[in-house]
């Protein structure tokens, strides 16, 4: 810190310089307080987020193609179903028929998959209800069909 001592004639004159030292001191103190408090304020639960990958689906004839539109209507192929309960009944009957067909052939029993295509404007409850109905019907593999992002290797 430097200090200028003037002559006696200048003592009554106003000082034209601004002393910025206190301002810098205050800013450094605020910066230190900010650096100390930010990690304390931001609290995040450490989780491992999933990595996104796209795998082309292999469509087998026995897989169940389902669609859910923005109005919560469920379609089995092109046939509109009357709700999740109708899906559970039809899905369960189809699953039993496929298992019986595979038993009759003497093949290893492989359960069909359900592939859901949902409209982008569909509410989560509609898709969740569809999944729940399929689980109650006995389906163990449920997949989602989506459109790959532009510029991705799959698109």
FENURZI-V806354 format. One record per residue. SS is DSSP state (A for helix, B for strand, O for the rest). NEAR is the number of other ideal C-beta (glycine too) atoms within 8 Angstrom. Layout:
ss = [SS/SS]
near = [NEAR/NEAR]
//
This chain:
ss = [O/O/O/O/O/O/O/A/A/A/O/O/O/O/O/O/O/O/O/O/A/A/A/A/A/A/A/A/A/A/A/A/A/A/A/A/A/A/A/A/A/O/O/O/O/O/O/O/O/O/O/O/O/O/O/O/O/O/O/O/O/O/O/B/B/B/B/B/O/O/O/O/O/B/B/B/O/O/B/B/O/O/O/A/A/A/A/A/A/A/A/A/A/A/A/A/A/A/A/A/A/A/A/A/A/O/O/O/O/O/O/O/O/B/B/B/B/B/O/O/O/O/O/A/A/A/A/A/A/A/A/A/A/A/A/A/A/O/O/O/O/B/B/B/B/O/O/O/O/O/O/O/O/O/O]
near = [3/3/4/4/3/7/5/5/4/7/7/3/6/3/4/3/4/3/5/6/7/7/7/8/8/8/8/8/8/8/8/8/8/8/7/8/8/8/6/6/6/6/4/4/4/3/4/3/4/4/4/4/4/8/4/5/7/4/6/7/4/5/10/11/8/14/9/15/9/6/4/11/8/14/12/10/5/3/6/6/11/5/7/10/8/10/16/12/9/10/15/11/8/10/13/8/8/11/10/8/8/11/8/6/6/4/6/4/7/6/11/13/11/13/13/14/9/10/7/4/4/12/6/6/7/11/12/8/10/14/10/9/13/14/9/8/12/9/14/5/8/11/9/8/7/4/4/8/6/5/4/8/4/6/8]
//
